[in-house]
Amino acid sequence: MRGWQLVCCAAVAGLGLHASASLGDHTGAAQLAINAFEARQAGDSTLKAASASFADAVQVVVQRNDTLEQIFRRLQFSLGDLADIRALDAARQALDRIRPGDLLTFFKRGGQLVGLQRPLSISQTLKVERDPADNFTASVEEVPLVHHVVTAAGAIDSSLFAAGSVAGLRDATIMRVADIFRWDVDFVLDLRAGDSFTLVYEQIEKEGKVVDDGDILAAEFVNDGKRYRAVRYVNAAGDAAYYTPEGTSLRKAFLKVPLQFSRISSVFNPNRKHPILNTIRAHRGVDYAAPIGTEVHAAGAGRVQFRGVKGGFGNAIELAHADGVVTRYGHLSRFAAGLSAGQKVEQGQVIGYVGMTGLATGPHLHFEYIERGIYIDPQQAMRRAAPGTPVSPAERAGFDTVAAPLLARLDAGPAKPHATAASFVTH
C-alpha cells in the first residue's frame, strides 16, 4: 500500500511542474525592471536638486556585474576621486555593495565630479559632496515620511492577487493578508468566487508621493460565507500580533499550509483513484506543487523526530508535536542548515526545501498529519487546531480602545485617506 501511495503522489506532482518552472525563468528580469523603476521614482527629487545647484546630473541604473570602478571609468571620472570617496566611512559602507537595479546619481560640473547620491531606503539618502576646499564629505539625509490610514476593499473573481490589484494594493500587502489569516484560510485551496476582503492599512508618503504601504491595522476576509476579522495590537512589551475582535490570537498550533507561493495538486482522499491504474489507492496527505528550493516551514512547534532518507519519500523530515501529533514532509531537495534529529523547532521555521527526491516525477512537497498513529486529512486537522494566547486581562482595556475605531472603519468600508496626526522620520 505504501509503495502505491508514493507512486500516486509522484504522478500527480508532475501536473504543476511546467507552470512553476516557466514562472521562475522570468523572475530575475522582472525584479530587475521593478528595481530600476522604483529607483528612478526615488531619483526625481535628486534631479530637481541638481538643477537648483547648476550641476549636470547623470543617473545610472546598476547593471548585472557592475562595479563602482567600472561605472567611474564609463563616465570618465577620476579613480582618485573614487578612492577619496571610499575613504569616507559613511560612503564606503553605502557604496561597496551595489546591486542590479540600484540607482546612482552623479553630479558633474565641467567634467569634474562634484557630488554623488544613492537612495538607501525610502527615508534615507546618501549624499557625497565636494566642498570648496576640494575635499569630499559624506552624510546620510533623513527624509520625513507621512503615514496615512486608508481603507481598501475587493471581491475575488479569479485570484487574491488580481482582486488586490484592482483595489490598488501592492503585492507585498496582499501577501500580508494571506499571512494574517494563514491559520484559518488556505489561500490556495479554500478561495471561492465571491470571497471578499476589507483592509485598514497605512500608506507611506514621501515628498507628496505614496512610496510604500505600511502595517495592516485591521482586516476582514469573508471566505465561503464565513467572516474572519483581525486587529493589530502592540502589547506592553512592544510585540505586535493580530487578534479577533474578541481578543483571541489568530495564531493557532498549526499552519494551514506549510509553505507559500504554491498550489495544491492533490487533495487528501483516502479512497482516491490512482491516476494511472484507475484503481483505489490511499493517498494519506496533501501534495503542494512548488518550484525546487521553495522553503518548507514547520507547521507547528515541535521536535525533529526523523531527518534523512525514508524510502519513496526521499529526503524526509518528521516532527513530533504535542498530544501525539506527527507531521511528515517528503521529497525535499535538501534540509535546512544545522537541522538534526532531536532538535526543537518553532512554528514557521524553515526546515527544508521543496524537491523531487524519492518516488516523485515533479517538484513538490508531500505533507502528512498523523495523530496517535492515525492518518488525518491535514486540511481538516488544521481547522480544529487550538488557538494561541489571547490578549492578557491587564491589557484588555487597551486592546478594546485600539480595536473599536479600526473595526468601525472596517464596517464603514473604503473612504478618502485620513492622515495620521503627525509625520515622523523613519530610521
C-alpha positions as CSV (number, residue, x, y, z in Angstrom):
1,M,0.0,0.0,0.0
2,R,2.8,2.4,0.9
3,G,4.5,1.9,-2.4
4,W,1.3,2.6,-4.4
5,Q,0.7,5.7,-2.3
6,L,4.1,7.1,-3.3
7,V,3.6,6.3,-7.0
8,C,0.3,8.1,-6.9
9,C,1.9,11.1,-5.2
10,A,4.7,11.2,-7.8
11,A,2.3,11.0,-10.7
12,V,0.1,13.9,-9.6
13,A,3.1,16.2,-8.7
14,G,4.0,16.5,-12.3
15,L,0.9,18.5,-13.1
16,G,2.3,21.7,-11.6
17,L,5.9,21.3,-12.9
18,H,5.8,23.2,-16.2
19,A,3.9,26.3,-14.8
20,S,6.2,26.6,-11.8
21,A,9.4,26.4,-14.0
22,S,8.1,28.9,-16.5
23,L,7.3,31.4,-13.9
24,G,10.8,31.1,-12.4
25,D,12.5,31.8,-15.7
26,H,11.4,35.5,-15.8
27,T,11.7,36.3,-12.1
28,G,15.2,37.8,-12.2
29,A,14.5,40.0,-15.2
30,A,11.1,41.2,-13.8
31,Q,12.6,42.0,-10.4
32,L,15.4,44.0,-12.1
33,A,12.9,46.0,-14.0
34,I,10.9,46.7,-10.9
35,N,14.0,47.8,-9.0
36,A,15.0,50.1,-11.8
37,F,11.6,51.7,-12.0
38,E,11.4,52.3,-8.2
39,A,15.0,53.7,-8.3
40,R,14.0,56.2,-11.0
41,Q,11.0,57.2,-9.0
42,A,13.3,57.8,-5.9
43,G,15.6,60.0,-8.1
44,D,13.0,62.6,-9.1
45,S,13.9,64.9,-6.2
46,T,17.6,64.3,-6.8
47,L,17.3,65.7,-10.3
48,K,15.5,68.8,-9.0
49,A,18.3,69.4,-6.5
50,A,20.8,69.2,-9.3
51,S,19.0,71.8,-11.4
52,A,19.0,74.2,-8.4
53,S,22.8,73.9,-8.0
54,F,23.6,74.3,-11.7
55,A,25.3,70.9,-11.8
56,D,24.7,68.4,-14.5
57,A,23.1,65.2,-13.2
58,V,23.8,61.8,-14.6
59,Q,21.6,58.9,-13.4
60,V,23.0,55.3,-13.7
61,V,20.9,52.2,-13.0
62,V,23.4,49.5,-11.9
63,Q,23.5,46.5,-14.3
64,R,24.5,42.9,-13.5
65,N,28.2,42.5,-12.8
66,D,28.7,46.3,-12.5
67,T,31.3,47.6,-10.0
68,L,31.7,51.2,-8.9
69,E,35.1,51.4,-10.6
70,Q,33.6,50.3,-13.9
71,I,30.9,52.9,-13.6
72,F,33.5,55.6,-12.9
73,R,35.5,54.5,-15.9
74,R,32.5,54.6,-18.2
75,L,31.6,58.1,-17.0
76,Q,35.3,59.1,-17.3
77,F,35.5,60.2,-13.7
78,S,38.8,60.2,-11.7
79,L,39.6,57.0,-10.0
80,G,41.4,59.2,-7.4
81,D,38.1,60.7,-6.6
82,L,36.6,57.3,-6.1
83,A,39.4,56.4,-3.7
84,D,38.8,59.6,-1.8
85,I,35.1,58.9,-1.6
86,R,35.6,55.3,-0.4
87,A,37.9,56.6,2.3
88,L,34.8,58.1,4.0
89,D,33.2,55.6,6.3
90,A,29.6,56.6,5.5
91,A,30.2,56.4,1.8
92,R,32.2,53.2,1.8
93,Q,29.5,51.3,3.7
94,A,26.8,52.5,1.4
95,L,28.7,52.0,-1.9
96,D,30.7,48.9,-1.5
97,R,27.6,46.7,-2.1
98,I,25.8,47.9,-5.1
99,R,23.2,45.6,-6.7
100,P,21.5,45.4,-10.1
101,G,18.6,47.9,-10.2
102,D,20.2,50.3,-7.7
103,L,20.2,54.0,-8.8
104,L,23.3,56.2,-8.5
105,T,23.1,59.9,-9.4
106,F,26.3,61.7,-10.2
107,F,26.7,65.5,-10.3
108,K,29.4,67.0,-12.5
109,R,30.5,70.5,-13.4
110,G,32.8,71.0,-16.3
111,G,33.5,67.2,-16.5
112,Q,34.6,67.1,-12.8
113,L,32.6,65.0,-10.2
114,V,31.1,67.3,-7.6
115,G,28.6,65.0,-6.0
116,L,27.0,61.6,-5.7
117,Q,23.7,60.4,-4.3
118,R,22.3,57.0,-3.6
119,P,18.9,56.2,-2.1
120,L,19.5,53.8,0.9
121,S,15.8,53.3,1.8
122,I,12.6,55.2,1.3
123,S,13.6,57.5,4.1
124,Q,17.4,57.7,3.7
125,T,19.7,59.0,1.0
126,L,23.5,59.0,0.9
127,K,24.9,62.4,-0.2
128,V,28.5,62.9,-1.2
129,E,29.6,66.4,-2.0
130,R,32.9,68.2,-3.0
131,D,33.5,71.2,-0.7
132,P,35.2,74.5,-1.6
133,A,38.5,73.0,-0.3
134,D,38.2,70.3,-2.9
135,N,37.6,67.6,-0.3
136,F,34.7,65.2,-0.3
137,T,32.2,64.9,2.6
138,A,29.5,62.2,3.1
139,S,26.3,62.2,5.0
140,V,23.0,60.3,5.2
141,E,20.0,62.5,4.8
142,E,16.7,61.6,6.6
143,V,13.5,62.4,4.7
144,P,10.3,62.7,6.8
145,L,7.6,60.1,5.9
146,V,3.9,60.8,6.4
147,H,1.7,57.9,7.3
148,H,-1.9,57.9,6.1
149,V,-4.5,55.4,7.3
150,V,-6.7,54.3,4.3
151,T,-9.3,51.6,3.6
152,A,-9.4,49.3,0.6
153,A,-11.8,46.5,-0.3
154,G,-12.3,44.0,-3.1
155,A,-14.1,40.8,-4.2
156,I,-12.4,37.8,-5.6
157,D,-13.3,36.6,-9.1
158,S,-10.2,34.7,-10.1
159,S,-7.4,35.2,-7.5
160,L,-6.5,37.1,-4.4
161,F,-3.7,38.9,-6.3
162,A,-6.0,40.0,-9.1
163,A,-8.6,41.3,-6.6
164,G,-5.9,43.1,-4.6
165,S,-4.5,44.8,-7.7
166,V,-7.9,46.1,-8.7
167,A,-8.2,47.5,-5.2
168,G,-4.9,49.3,-5.6
169,L,-2.9,47.1,-3.2
170,R,0.8,46.3,-3.6
171,D,1.7,42.6,-3.9
172,A,3.5,42.7,-0.6
173,T,0.4,44.0,1.1
174,I,-1.7,41.2,-0.5
175,M,0.7,38.7,0.8
176,R,0.4,40.1,4.3
177,V,-3.3,39.5,4.1
178,A,-2.6,35.8,3.5
179,D,-0.1,35.8,6.3
180,I,-2.6,37.3,8.8
181,F,-5.3,34.7,8.0
182,R,-3.0,31.7,7.3
183,W,-4.2,29.8,10.3
184,D,-7.8,30.0,9.1
185,V,-7.8,30.2,5.4
186,D,-5.8,28.2,2.8
187,F,-5.4,30.8,0.1
188,V,-4.7,28.1,-2.4
189,L,-7.4,25.6,-1.8
190,D,-10.1,27.5,0.2
191,L,-10.8,30.5,-2.0
192,R,-14.2,30.8,-3.7
193,A,-15.5,33.2,-6.3
194,G,-17.3,36.0,-4.4
195,D,-15.0,35.9,-1.4
196,S,-14.2,39.4,-0.3
197,F,-11.8,41.5,1.9
198,T,-11.6,44.9,3.5
199,L,-8.3,46.4,4.9
200,V,-7.5,49.3,7.1
201,Y,-3.8,49.9,6.5
202,E,-1.1,52.6,6.3
203,Q,0.2,54.3,3.2
204,I,3.6,55.9,3.4
205,E,4.1,59.2,1.7
206,K,7.4,60.9,0.8
207,E,7.6,64.4,-0.6
208,G,3.9,64.3,-1.6
209,K,4.1,60.8,-3.3
210,V,2.9,57.5,-2.0
211,V,6.1,55.3,-1.9
212,D,5.0,52.2,0.1
213,D,2.4,50.5,2.2
214,G,2.9,50.2,6.0
215,D,1.2,48.0,8.5
216,I,-2.2,46.4,8.1
217,L,-4.0,47.8,11.2
218,A,-7.2,45.7,10.7
219,A,-8.5,43.3,8.2
220,E,-11.6,41.3,7.3
221,F,-11.8,38.3,5.0
222,V,-15.0,36.6,4.0
223,N,-14.4,33.0,2.8
224,D,-17.3,30.9,1.6
225,G,-19.7,33.0,3.6
226,K,-17.7,32.9,6.8
227,R,-16.3,36.2,8.1
228,Y,-12.8,36.4,9.7
229,R,-11.6,39.6,11.3
230,A,-8.2,40.7,12.6
231,V,-6.9,43.7,14.6
232,R,-3.3,44.5,15.0
233,Y,-2.3,45.2,18.6
234,V,1.1,46.1,20.1
235,N,1.3,44.9,23.7
236,A,3.2,46.5,26.6
237,A,6.4,44.5,25.7
238,G,6.3,46.0,22.2
239,D,5.3,42.8,20.4
240,A,2.8,43.2,17.6
241,A,0.2,40.4,16.8
242,Y,-3.2,40.0,15.3
243,Y,-6.3,39.2,17.3
244,T,-10.0,38.7,16.7
245,P,-12.3,41.5,17.9
246,E,-12.9,39.4,21.0
247,G,-9.1,39.4,21.8
248,T,-8.3,35.9,20.7
249,S,-5.0,35.4,18.9
250,L,-5.3,34.3,15.3
251,R,-2.2,32.2,15.7
252,K,-3.1,28.6,16.2
253,A,-1.0,25.5,17.0
254,F,-0.7,24.5,13.2
255,L,-0.4,26.4,10.0
256,K,-3.0,25.6,7.3
257,V,-0.2,25.4,4.6
258,P,3.5,24.6,5.5
259,L,4.9,26.7,2.6
260,Q,3.9,29.7,0.5
261,F,3.7,30.5,-3.2
262,S,2.5,27.1,-4.1
263,R,-0.6,25.3,-5.3
264,I,-2.2,22.0,-4.1
265,S,-2.0,19.4,-6.9
266,S,-3.7,16.6,-4.9
267,V,-6.2,16.9,-2.1
268,F,-6.5,14.3,0.7
269,N,-8.8,11.4,-0.2
270,P,-8.4,8.0,1.4
271,N,-10.3,6.4,-1.5
272,R,-8.7,8.3,-4.3
273,K,-8.3,6.5,-7.7
274,H,-4.8,6.0,-8.9
275,P,-4.4,8.3,-11.9
276,I,-2.6,5.7,-14.0
277,L,-4.1,2.3,-12.8
278,N,-7.6,3.7,-12.2
279,T,-7.8,1.6,-9.0
280,I,-8.4,2.9,-5.5
281,R,-5.1,3.5,-3.6
282,A,-4.9,5.5,-0.3
283,H,-3.2,8.9,-0.6
284,R,-2.5,9.9,3.0
285,G,-1.7,13.5,2.8
286,V,-1.6,16.6,0.6
287,D,0.8,17.4,-2.3
288,Y,1.9,21.0,-2.8
289,A,3.4,21.6,-6.2
290,A,6.1,24.3,-6.0
291,P,9.5,25.1,-7.6
292,I,12.6,23.3,-6.3
293,G,14.1,25.3,-3.5
294,T,10.8,26.7,-2.1
295,E,11.1,27.0,1.7
296,V,9.3,24.4,3.7
297,H,8.1,25.6,7.1
298,A,7.4,23.6,10.3
299,A,3.6,23.5,10.5
300,G,3.8,23.7,14.3
301,A,6.3,23.9,17.2
302,G,7.9,20.5,17.9
303,R,10.9,18.3,17.9
304,V,12.7,16.7,14.9
305,Q,11.9,13.0,15.2
306,F,13.4,12.0,11.9
307,R,15.7,13.6,9.3
308,G,17.1,11.6,6.5
309,V,16.1,9.4,3.6
310,K,12.9,7.5,4.0
311,G,12.1,5.1,1.2
312,G,10.0,6.5,-1.6
313,F,9.6,9.8,0.3
314,G,13.3,10.6,-0.5
315,N,14.6,13.2,1.8
316,A,12.1,13.5,4.6
317,I,11.5,15.1,7.9
318,E,9.2,14.1,10.7
319,L,8.3,16.5,13.5
320,A,6.8,15.3,16.8
321,H,4.3,17.7,18.3
322,A,2.2,17.8,21.5
323,D,-0.7,15.4,22.0
324,G,0.8,12.6,19.9
325,V,0.8,14.5,16.6
326,V,3.5,13.9,14.0
327,T,3.8,15.9,10.7
328,R,5.8,14.5,7.8
329,Y,7.4,16.4,4.9
330,G,8.6,14.4,1.9
331,H,10.5,14.7,-1.4
332,L,12.8,17.5,-0.1
333,S,15.7,18.6,-2.1
334,R,17.7,19.4,1.0
335,F,17.4,20.1,4.7
336,A,17.8,23.4,6.5
337,A,21.4,24.0,7.6
338,G,22.1,22.6,11.0
339,L,18.8,20.7,11.3
340,S,19.3,17.4,13.2
341,A,17.2,14.8,14.9
342,G,16.2,15.8,18.4
343,Q,16.3,19.5,17.7
344,K,13.4,21.7,18.7
345,V,11.8,23.8,16.0
346,E,9.3,26.7,16.1
347,Q,6.2,27.1,14.1
348,G,7.0,28.7,10.7
349,Q,10.8,27.9,11.0
350,V,12.4,26.8,7.7
351,I,13.2,23.1,8.0
352,G,13.9,22.2,4.4
353,Y,13.3,22.9,0.7
354,V,11.0,21.6,-1.9
355,G,12.5,18.9,-4.2
356,M,11.7,15.7,-6.1
357,T,13.7,13.1,-4.3
358,G,12.3,9.6,-3.9
359,L,9.4,8.5,-6.0
360,A,8.5,11.9,-7.4
361,T,8.2,12.9,-11.1
362,G,8.0,16.6,-10.4
363,P,9.0,19.0,-7.7
364,H,6.5,19.1,-4.8
365,L,6.1,18.8,-1.0
366,H,4.2,15.7,0.3
367,F,2.7,16.7,3.7
368,E,1.1,14.3,6.2
369,Y,-0.6,14.8,9.5
370,I,-0.6,11.8,11.8
371,E,-2.4,11.8,15.2
372,R,-1.6,8.9,17.5
373,G,-0.8,6.7,14.6
374,I,-3.9,7.6,12.5
375,Y,-3.6,9.5,9.3
376,I,-5.9,12.5,9.2
377,D,-6.7,14.9,6.4
378,P,-4.3,17.8,7.1
379,Q,-6.8,20.4,6.0
380,Q,-9.4,19.2,8.5
381,A,-6.8,18.8,11.2
382,M,-5.7,22.4,10.8
383,R,-9.2,23.7,11.0
384,R,-9.6,22.4,14.6
385,A,-6.1,23.4,15.8
386,A,-6.1,25.1,19.2
387,P,-5.9,28.9,19.2
388,G,-2.9,30.8,20.6
389,T,-2.6,33.1,23.6
390,P,-5.3,35.8,24.0
391,V,-4.8,39.4,25.0
392,S,-3.9,39.4,28.7
393,P,-6.6,40.6,31.1
394,A,-4.3,43.5,32.1
395,E,-4.2,44.8,28.6
396,R,-7.8,44.1,27.5
397,A,-9.0,47.6,28.1
398,G,-6.1,49.0,26.0
399,F,-6.9,46.5,23.2
400,D,-10.5,47.5,23.1
401,T,-9.5,51.1,22.8
402,V,-7.3,50.4,19.8
403,A,-9.8,47.9,18.2
404,A,-13.0,49.9,18.4
405,P,-12.2,52.7,15.8
406,L,-10.5,50.2,13.5
407,L,-13.5,47.9,13.5
408,A,-15.7,50.9,12.8
409,R,-13.6,51.7,9.8
410,L,-13.9,48.1,8.5
411,D,-17.7,48.5,8.9
412,A,-17.7,51.8,7.0
413,G,-15.7,50.4,4.1
414,P,-13.4,52.4,1.8
415,A,-13.2,56.1,2.3
416,K,-10.9,59.0,1.5
417,P,-7.4,58.8,3.0
418,H,-7.1,60.0,6.6
419,A,-3.7,61.4,7.6
420,T,-2.3,60.3,11.0
421,A,-1.8,63.1,13.4
422,A,1.9,63.6,12.7
423,S,4.7,63.0,10.3
424,F,7.9,61.3,11.6
425,V,11.3,60.3,10.4
426,T,11.9,56.6,9.8
427,H,15.3,55.5,11.0
